[in-house]
Each structure stands twice: as structure tokens, then as C-alpha cells.
């Protein structure tokens, strides 16, 4: 190993260390679940059908061993699964259920092993909740650890077209990716040339494994739409003989910002199934509950303030204290947006948008979502209208994640909305909401003076949100 390679590996976060940390986290969570189940069953007296069996001393270590073995066998410690959104939590539920079933089977086989049904059911529920909560915390620990240690994944992007650049920017900007983008490989651009961002061309696709060894890359994202058939065939064939870097294929038929994909198999044919961008099922129920749980208290608390603002504007001579705007809503249906017709100071304090909380409660808008698009200003959004119309417009939205600032270009705003639509989770809504709360606390201390734009020079990109 050369000195350069050893230096790169020394400053890169090792997956082996991350896996060990996750195992320790899971071990602690399962132990806590066992203790909570023991207290609930034998100290508080929770039972099923009068079950009075005592705790067999072999049961807790058996539950611990089977649960951790289930997690290990089912790849819950795989780099591909960790941090993969809801898939990680689904795997926790499924694997804990498998462990529950395995313990029940062991109890039937060994009749001398007395297992309380109430204890086992409590353990199953507690393990799902506590391991899920622990993984939620572990994600944040791994992200910070990755950022301080040069990244968990060191990525080469093979293909420098628009899609490749978009993928590189997503990997480098999103902390959840735990990735550092080293640069591009391209057969159409000279080595050393910079792309639109800060990344450079490091070589050609045929030099993937040489460049990966030199740069210490752990992963290679291959953008098939930017490669010739010869280069793509070389990479796919060569990866069978080499374990480093791990090759990941980015299909070129779908826009990576707007189309979620899942793998499926028909016979021996491995296929990708594009999914429409929408929030449905339990996630839709959870999001609606979140909307009402936050919007109703906020509306009640701010109602006296809204009445005061309306009275002030009316006494100041405003013919219509509340402006009525028409915007594109869910599935393209027109909705009404209400806002106070205030001046610069009122807009700078973000109070003009308060009347739109009524639309959140009515279900025509969501607390967090893409920015509402006025019917008179749909031109820039026309290309992505179908995608954005699959979600309810938001009272606030993902643009707040970039320092609660309005993007300078409309394309940046649309990209933020598309990324939100593709990677939606209730945790993302909560993150945006907390970011907004912090931003408001700081902005109210330093309110903009009249005539100043809150987020830089120039007009806002969307007149639906001038405040």
C-alpha cells in the first residue's frame, strides 16, 4: 500500500467501526426493551388471560441472542440499508417480528422453557420502538462522525452529464448520504476540467479501477445515460472481478429528482419500477395528523394577533386587508391563498401568511410542502407541474432548509421542491418545521427595514410568497 493510499484510508471513516457502533447501540436498545418488558409484566402486573408464570432466567438471554442474530442475518448492518429512510425502520419491524416468531417456536420445541406470553408480546413492541428510536439517533451520530472523518463513502461519479452533476451535488450536499464526491470520470471531457460545480474530471471510465485505487474510492456511481456501450460493458464486466469500488448504477430513463424507483423481478429479469411521486397510505394519515396537530394550536394562539393585524390594516385605510390569490393545488385543482396586504415590515416578520393556516386545517394545503404556484405564474413550473401537483402545496416548504432563504433562481426552488417530493418523510417535515421556528426567532430579532428584501437583492421568484 502506497503512502497516499494509507493516508486516505486513515482519514476515511471505516464501515467496520460504524457497524460495531450500530451493534452496540442495538445491544443496548434490546437490553432496555427486556428490562422494560420485565417491569411491565412482573412489577406492574400486566398479563394475558391470567398468565401467572414467572420469568425463566433463560428467557432474557435467549431473546437478546435471537433478536441480535436476526438483525445480523437479515443485513440490518449493511451499508446499503443503514440510513435508507423508511426501509431501515421497516427492516427493524420485520426482523423483530421474525425474532418474536423464532422465540415462540423455541418455546413450543422446549416445553420446559416457560415463556410468558405477555412478557414476549411486550418485548416485541418495546424492541421495535426502542431499536427504531436508537437507529434514529444512530443515524445522526454516523452523519456527524462521517462529516468529521472525511466521509463514510468516497464516491466517483462515472459520467459527467447533467444527471451525473445532479447526483454529485445531491451526494455532497445531503448529510444523510454520508458521502464525499471525489470527482468524475468522463470519456467526453478532458482530465482536469471542472464541471458546473467544484468537481473535476479525474480520468476516463475505462480507468475506473486505477483511479479508484489512487483516490481511495469506496463507491462508483455509474450514470448509464452518459456512457458509451463499450464503457458501460467494461465496467459491468470488470466489477465481477473486483470488490473495490462498489459499483452502483444510476438509470438514465428517469429524472433522479422526481421519480422514486424500486427494484422488482419477473422470473430472472431484474427490473426497475418507477413510482409516481405521491404520499399515500399510512404516511398520508401521519402527515395529515401532523398538519392538524400543529396548525390548529398555532391558529388558536395567533388568532388574536390576526384579528389585530386585520383591524390595524383596516384602520390604516386598506380597502382589503386580506388579499385573495388563486394558486394551483393538489392534482392541479385551483385553491385560494389568503394573506394580509401588509407592507415591508409585516412581510419581513412573516406574519402576512398567517391566514393561510385555514387552508391547512381545511385540507387544501399542508403545513410543509412545495411552494404554492400562482395560476398567473405557472410558466417556469410547467415542466414539473404533474410532479409537484401530486403533493399539497405547503404553508412552509423545503426552501427553508437552505438558511430559510429564497433561492436566487426559480430552478433552485423547483429542485428543492422535487427533492422534497422524492425523499419525503415525516422526519423531513419535522426538520423543516424546526428550521423555520429557529429562523423566525432569529429574523424577528433583526427585522428587515422598509424597502429591503429579506433574502438578497431582486424580486422574489414566486409572487405567492413575497413575505
C-alpha positions in Angstrom: 0.0 0.0 0.0 1.4 3.4 -1.0 1.7 6.3 1.4 -1.1 8.2 -0.3 -3.5 5.2 0.0 -2.7 4.7 3.6 -3.3 8.4 4.3 -6.6 8.3 2.5 -7.8 5.3 4.4 -6.6 6.7 7.7 -8.8 9.8 7.3 -11.8 7.9 6.0 -14.5 6.6 8.3 -14.3 2.8 8.4 -17.6 0.9 7.9 -16.3 -1.7 10.3 -16.2 0.9 13.1 -19.7 2.1 12.2 -21.1 -1.4 12.2 -19.6 -2.0 15.6 -21.2 1.1 16.9 -24.6 0.1 15.5 -24.3 -3.4 17.1 -23.5 -1.8 20.5 -26.5 0.6 20.0 -28.8 -2.3 19.1 -27.5 -4.4 22.0 -28.3 -1.6 24.5 -31.8 -1.0 23.0 -32.7 -4.7 23.2 -31.5 -4.9 26.8 -33.6 -1.8 27.6 -36.6 -3.5 25.9 -36.1 -6.6 28.0 -35.9 -4.5 31.2 -39.0 -2.5 30.3 -40.9 -5.7 29.5 -39.8 -7.3 32.8 -41.0 -4.2 34.7 -44.3 -4.0 32.9 -45.1 -7.7 33.2 -43.8 -8.6 36.7 -43.7 -5.3 38.6 -46.8 -3.7 37.2 -48.7 -7.0 36.7 -49.6 -6.8 33.0 -50.8 -10.2 31.8 -52.8 -12.0 29.2 -55.7 -14.3 30.3 -54.5 -14.5 33.9 -51.0 -15.7 32.9 -49.1 -16.0 36.2 -45.9 -17.8 35.0 -42.6 -16.5 36.5 -39.7 -15.3 34.4 -37.5 -18.1 33.4 -33.8 -16.9 33.7 -33.0 -18.4 30.3 -35.6 -16.3 28.5 -33.9 -12.8 28.5 -30.6 -14.0 27.1 -32.5 -16.2 24.6 -34.5 -13.1 23.4 -31.3 -11.0 23.3 -29.4 -13.6 21.3 -32.2 -14.3 18.8 -33.0 -10.6 18.2 -29.4 -9.7 17.5 -28.9 -12.8 15.3 -32.0 -11.8 13.3 -30.7 -8.3 12.8 -27.3 -9.6 11.7 -28.5 -12.3 9.3 -31.0 -10.0 7.6 -28.4 -7.4 6.8 -29.6 -4.7 9.2 -25.9 -3.9 9.4 -25.5 -3.5 5.7 -24.1 -0.1 4.5 -26.9 -0.1 1.8 -29.7 -0.4 4.4 -28.4 1.9 7.1 -29.7 5.4 6.7 -32.0 4.3 3.8 -35.1 6.2 5.1 -38.2 4.2 6.0 -36.6 1.0 4.6 -34.4 0.8 7.7 -37.4 1.1 10.0 -39.4 -1.4 8.0 -36.5 -3.8 8.3 -36.4 -3.3 12.1 -40.2 -4.2 12.4 -39.8 -7.2 10.1 -36.7 -8.6 11.8 -38.0 -8.1 15.3 -41.2 -9.9 14.2 -39.0 -12.8 12.9 -37.2 -12.9 16.2 -40.6 -13.0 18.0 -41.7 -15.9 15.9 -38.4 -17.7 16.4 -38.7 -17.4 20.2 -42.3 -18.7 20.1 -41.1 -21.7 18.1 -38.3 -22.4 20.6 -40.9 -22.3 23.4 -43.0 -24.9 21.6 -40.0 -27.2 21.0 -38.7 -26.9 24.5 -41.7 -27.4 26.7 -39.6 -27.0 29.8 -38.8 -23.4 28.9 -41.6 -21.2 30.5 -42.1 -18.1 28.4 -44.8 -15.6 29.5 -46.9 -14.6 26.5 -47.4 -11.1 28.0 -43.7 -10.7 28.5 -42.9 -11.8 25.0 -45.5 -9.5 23.4 -44.3 -6.6 25.5 -40.7 -7.3 24.4 -41.7 -7.4 20.8 -43.4 -4.0 21.0 -40.6 -2.4 23.1 -37.9 -3.7 20.9 -39.5 -2.2 17.8 -39.9 1.2 19.4 -36.6 1.3 21.2 -34.4 -0.1 18.4 -36.2 2.3 16.0 -35.6 5.2 18.3 -32.0 4.2 18.7 -31.4 3.9 15.0 -32.9 7.4 14.6 -30.2 8.7 17.0 -27.5 6.5 15.5 -28.2 8.0 12.0 -27.3 11.4 13.4 -24.2 10.2 15.2 -23.0 8.5 12.0 -23.6 11.6 9.9 -21.6 13.8 12.2 -18.9 11.2 12.5 -18.8 10.9 8.7 -18.5 14.6 8.3 -15.6 14.8 10.7 -13.8 11.8 9.3 -13.8 12.5 5.6 -17.0 10.6 4.7 -18.2 7.1 5.1 -18.5 6.7 1.3 -15.9 8.1 -1.1 -17.6 8.3 -4.4 -16.5 8.6 -8.0 -19.3 9.6 -10.4 -18.8 7.9 -13.8 -20.4 10.2 -16.3 -20.4 14.0 -16.3 -23.7 14.9 -18.0 -26.5 16.9 -16.3 -27.8 13.8 -14.4 -24.3 13.0 -13.2 -23.7 16.5 -11.9 -27.1 16.4 -10.2 -26.3 13.2 -8.5 -22.9 14.5 -7.4 -24.4 17.6 -5.9 -27.1 15.6 -4.0 -24.4 13.2 -2.5 -22.2 16.1 -1.5 -24.9 18.3 0.0 -27.1 15.8 1.7 -25.7 14.8 5.1 -27.8 11.6 5.1 -25.7 10.3 2.1 -22.5 10.3 4.3 -20.6 10.7 1.1 -17.6 12.7 -0.3 -17.6 13.1 -4.1 -14.0 12.8 -5.3 -14.7 13.8 -8.9 -15.9 12.5 -12.3 -14.8 10.0 -14.9 -15.8 11.0 -18.4 -14.9 9.9 -21.9 -16.1 13.2 -23.4 -14.3 15.8 -21.3 -10.5 16.3 -20.8 -8.9 15.3 -17.5 -8.6 18.3 -15.1 -11.6 20.1 -16.5 -14.1 21.3 -13.9 -17.8 20.6 -14.1 -20.5 23.1 -13.2 -19.7 22.6 -9.5 -16.3 22.2 -7.8 -15.7 18.7 -9.1 -13.0 17.8 -11.7 -12.6 15.1 -14.3 -10.1 12.6 -12.9 -9.9 10.2 -15.8 -11.9 8.1 -18.3 -14.4 5.3 -17.4 -12.0 2.6 -18.6 -9.6 3.8 -15.9 -12.2 3.4 -13.1 -10.3 0.9 -11.0 -6.9 2.6 -11.4 -8.4 6.0 -10.4 -10.4 4.4 -7.5 -7.2 2.8 -6.1 -5.3 6.1 -6.4 -8.1 8.2 -4.8 -9.2 5.7 -2.2 -12.8 5.5 -3.6 -15.2 3.1 -2.0 -18.1 3.5 -4.4 -18.6 4.4 -8.0 -22.0 5.7 -9.3 -22.3 4.9 -12.9 -24.6 7.2 -14.9 -25.5 4.9 -17.8 -27.1 7.7 -19.9 -23.7 9.5 -20.2 -21.6 6.4 -21.2 -20.9 4.6 -24.5 -21.9 1.0 -24.7 -18.3 -0.1 -24.7 -17.5 1.8 -21.4 -20.7 0.5 -19.7 -20.0 -3.1 -20.7 -16.4 -2.8 -19.5 -17.5 -1.5 -16.0 -20.2 -4.1 -15.6 -18.0 -7.0 -16.6 -15.0 -5.8 -14.6 -16.9 -5.3 -11.3 -17.3 -9.1 -11.0 -13.5 -9.5 -10.7 -13.1 -6.5 -8.3 -14.7 -5.7 -5.0 -13.5 -2.1 -4.8 -15.1 0.2 -5.5 -18.7 -1.0 -5.2 -20.5 -0.1 -8.4 -23.9 1.5 -8.3 -25.9 2.0 -11.5 -28.0 5.2 -12.0 -30.7 4.5 -14.6 -30.9 7.2 -17.2 -34.6 6.9 -18.1 -35.9 8.7 -15.1 -35.2 12.1 -13.5 -33.4 11.4 -10.2 -35.1 14.4 -8.6 -38.6 13.4 -9.4 -39.0 9.6 -9.8 -38.7 7.2 -6.9 -37.6 3.7 -8.1 -37.8 0.3 -6.6 -36.3 -3.0 -7.8 -38.6 -5.8 -8.9 -38.0 -9.2 -10.5 -40.0 -11.1 -13.1 -38.6 -14.6 -13.5 -34.9 -14.0 -13.8 -35.2 -10.5 -15.2 -34.3 -7.7 -12.7 -36.3 -4.6 -13.4 -36.8 -1.1 -12.0 -40.3 0.0 -11.3 -40.8 3.8 -11.3 -43.3 5.0 -8.7 -45.5 8.1 -9.0 -44.5 10.8 -6.5 -47.3 10.8 -4.0 -47.9 10.4 -0.3 -50.4 7.7 0.4 -51.5 5.2 3.0 -50.1 5.4 6.5 -47.7 8.2 5.5 -50.6 10.3 4.3 -52.5 9.7 7.5 -49.4 10.6 9.6 -48.8 13.8 7.6 -52.5 14.9 8.0 -52.3 14.2 11.7 -49.1 16.2 11.9 -50.7 19.1 9.9 -53.7 19.3 12.3 -51.7 18.7 15.4 -49.5 21.8 14.7 -51.8 24.1 12.6 -54.7 24.1 15.0 -52.7 25.2 18.1 -50.8 27.7 16.1 -54.0 29.1 14.6 -55.6 29.4 18.1 -52.6 31.1 19.5 -52.3 33.6 16.7 -56.0 34.3 16.2 -55.9 37.4 18.4 -52.8 38.6 16.5 -54.6 38.0 13.2 -57.6 40.0 14.3 -55.3 42.8 15.5 -53.5 42.9 12.2 -56.7 42.9 10.2 -58.0 45.8 12.4 -54.8 47.8 12.0 -54.8 47.4 8.2 -58.5 48.4 8.1 -57.9 51.5 10.2 -54.8 52.4 8.1 -57.1 52.7 5.0 -56.6 49.3 3.4 -59.7 48.5 1.3 -59.0 44.8 1.5 -56.8 43.9 4.5 -56.7 40.3 3.3 -55.5 39.6 -0.3 -57.1 36.7 -2.2 -54.8 34.8 -4.6 -55.5 31.8 -6.8 -52.9 29.0 -6.9 -52.5 25.5 -8.2 -53.3 23.0 -5.6 -53.4 19.2 -5.2 -53.7 17.4 -8.5 -53.9 20.8 -10.2 -57.2 21.9 -8.6 -57.2 25.7 -8.0 -57.1 26.8 -4.4 -57.4 30.1 -2.7 -54.5 31.6 -0.7 -55.2 34.3 1.8 -52.6 36.7 3.1 -52.5 40.1 4.8 -51.9 43.0 2.4 -49.1 44.3 4.6 -46.0 46.4 4.0 -42.4 45.5 4.1 -42.2 45.3 7.9 -45.2 43.0 8.1 -43.7 40.8 5.3 -40.3 40.7 6.9 -41.9 39.3 10.1 -43.6 36.6 8.0 -47.0 37.5 9.5 -48.8 38.1 6.2 -49.1 34.4 5.6 -50.9 33.5 8.8 -54.4 33.5 7.2 -53.3 30.5 5.0 -53.4 28.3 8.1 -57.1 28.0 7.5 -56.3 26.2 4.2 -54.1 23.7 6.1 -56.9 22.9 8.5 -59.4 22.5 5.7 -57.0 20.1 3.9 -56.4 22.1 0.8 -52.8 22.7 1.8 -50.2 21.0 4.0 -48.1 22.5 6.8 -45.0 21.6 4.9 -44.9 21.1 1.1 -43.9 22.6 -2.2 -44.3 26.4 -2.6 -47.8 27.3 -3.9 -47.7 28.4 -7.6 -50.0 31.2 -8.6 -52.2 30.4 -11.6 -50.8 33.5 -13.3 -47.2 32.4 -12.8 -47.2 28.7 -13.9 -44.8 29.1 -16.8 -41.5 28.3 -15.0 -43.1 25.3 -13.3 -44.9 23.9 -16.3 -42.3 21.1 -16.9 -42.7 19.7 -13.4 -46.3 20.6 -12.9 -47.5 17.0 -12.8 -44.9 16.0 -10.2 -45.5 19.0 -7.9 -49.3 18.7 -8.3 -49.1 15.2 -6.7 -48.5 16.9 -3.3 -50.5 19.5 -1.5 -48.8 23.0 -1.5 -47.2 23.9 1.7 -47.7 26.7 4.2 -43.9 26.5 4.5 -41.5 24.4 2.5 -38.1 22.9 1.8 -36.5 26.2 0.8 -36.2 27.0 4.5 -33.6 24.2 4.8 -31.1 26.4 3.0 -30.9 29.0 5.7 -34.6 30.0 5.4 -33.6 31.9 2.2 -35.4 32.3 -1.0 -33.3 30.8 -3.9 -31.9 33.3 -6.3 -33.1 31.2 -9.3 -36.5 29.6 -9.8 -34.8 26.4 -10.9 -33.2 26.1 -7.5 -36.6 26.4 -5.8 -38.1 23.8 -8.1 -35.1 21.4 -7.5 -35.7 21.8 -3.7 -39.4 21.0 -4.1 -38.6 18.0 -6.3 -36.1 16.6 -3.8 -38.7 17.0 -1.1 -41.3 15.2 -3.1 -38.9 12.3 -3.8 -37.4 11.9 -0.4 -40.4 12.8 1.8 -40.7 11.5 5.3 -42.4 12.8 8.4 -38.9 13.5 9.9 -38.2 15.8 7.0 -41.4 17.7 7.8 -40.3 18.0 11.4 -36.8 19.1 10.4 -38.2 21.8 8.2 -40.6 23.0 10.9 -37.8 23.2 13.5 -35.6 25.1 11.0 -38.5 27.6 10.4 -39.0 28.1 14.1 -35.3 28.8 14.7 -35.2 31.1 11.6 -38.2 33.1 12.8 -36.7 33.6 16.3 -33.5 35.0 14.7 -35.2 37.0 12.0 -37.6 38.7 14.4 -34.6 40.0 16.3 -33.1 41.5 13.2 -36.2 42.6 11.3 -35.6 44.0 7.8 -36.1 47.7 7.4 -38.7 49.0 4.9 -37.7 48.7 1.3 -35.2 45.9 1.9 -35.6 42.4 0.5 -35.3 39.8 3.2 -33.2 37.4 1.1 -30.9 39.4 -1.0 -31.4 41.8 -3.9 -34.1 41.4 -6.5 -37.6 40.3 -6.8 -38.9 37.0 -5.3 -39.0 34.0 -7.6 -42.7 33.3 -6.8 -45.1 36.1 -6.1 -47.2 33.7 -4.0 -44.6 34.1 -1.2 -43.3 37.6 -1.2 -43.4 37.6 2.6 
